[in-house]
Amino acid sequence: MAKYETMMVTTANLDEEASAALINKFKNLIAANGTIDSVDDWGKKRLAYPINDETEGVYTVIKFTSEPDFPAELDRVYKITEGVLRSMIIAEEE
């Protein structure tokens, strides 16, 4: 098991309920394949540059522990999910 941190920026165009459902989708996926250590919701922030003509995004940081092969699957799901503008997964040092 290894420790990871992921940050996702989701579209701010969704209403609060749809945005929460999108974030919960990823929380449930991570919980099914490992354990969630912490969730830090940064809320809506202005983007440094427009992404897909959007100037704001909802930032969420999740720290989790999982097997080393899971982050590749998580990244694949990020890329095919509508509403995710950007995502990043990093491995934390021991």
C-alpha positions in Angstrom: 0.0 0.0 0.0 1.2 3.5 -0.8 0.0 7.0 0.0 -1.2 9.4 -2.7 -2.7 12.8 -3.0 -5.1 13.8 -5.8 -6.4 17.2 -6.8 -9.3 17.6 -9.2 -10.7 20.8 -10.7 -14.3 20.3 -11.7 -16.5 22.7 -13.7 -18.2 25.5 -11.7 -21.1 25.5 -14.2 -22.8 22.6 -12.3 -25.3 23.4 -9.5 -24.2 22.5 -6.0 -26.0 19.1 -5.9 -24.5 17.9 -9.3 -21.0 19.1 -8.2 -21.3 17.2 -4.9 -22.5 14.1 -6.8 -19.4 14.3 -9.2 -17.0 14.6 -6.2 -18.8 11.8 -4.4 -18.3 9.5 -7.5 -14.6 9.8 -7.1 -14.7 9.5 -3.3 -16.6 6.2 -3.7 -14.2 5.0 -6.4 -11.2 5.7 -4.1 -12.9 4.2 -1.1 -13.7 1.0 -3.0 -10.0 0.6 -4.0 -8.2 1.9 -0.9 -8.8 4.1 2.1 -9.4 7.9 2.2 -7.2 9.7 4.7 -8.6 13.2 4.3 -10.7 15.3 2.0 -10.1 19.0 1.6 -12.7 21.0 -0.3 -11.2 24.3 -1.4 -14.4 25.4 -3.1 -14.8 27.6 -6.2 -11.7 29.5 -7.3 -10.7 31.6 -10.3 -8.5 29.7 -12.7 -5.1 31.1 -13.7 -6.1 30.7 -17.4 -9.4 29.7 -19.1 -9.9 25.9 -19.6 -12.6 25.1 -22.2 -13.8 28.7 -22.0 -14.3 28.5 -18.2 -12.7 30.9 -15.8 -13.7 29.2 -12.5 -13.4 25.7 -11.1 -14.2 23.8 -7.9 -11.1 22.5 -6.3 -11.0 19.3 -4.2 -7.9 17.6 -2.7 -8.1 13.9 -1.5 -5.3 12.1 0.3 -5.7 8.3 0.2 -3.8 5.0 0.5 -4.1 2.3 -2.1 -2.3 -0.3 -4.1 0.3 1.1 -6.6 -1.7 0.1 -9.7 -4.9 2.1 -8.7 -3.8 5.6 -9.5 -3.5 4.7 -13.2 -7.2 3.6 -13.2 -8.2 6.7 -11.3 -6.5 8.9 -13.9 -8.2 7.0 -16.7 -11.6 7.7 -15.1 -10.8 11.4 -14.6 -10.0 11.7 -18.3 -13.3 10.2 -19.5 -15.6 11.9 -16.9 -17.6 14.9 -18.1 -17.1 17.9 -15.8 -13.5 17.3 -14.8 -11.4 20.1 -16.1 -8.0 19.1 -14.7 -6.7 16.4 -12.3 -3.4 15.4 -10.8 -2.3 12.4 -8.8 1.0 12.4 -6.9 2.7 9.8 -4.7 3.7 11.0 -1.3 7.2 10.1 0.0 7.5 7.7 2.9 
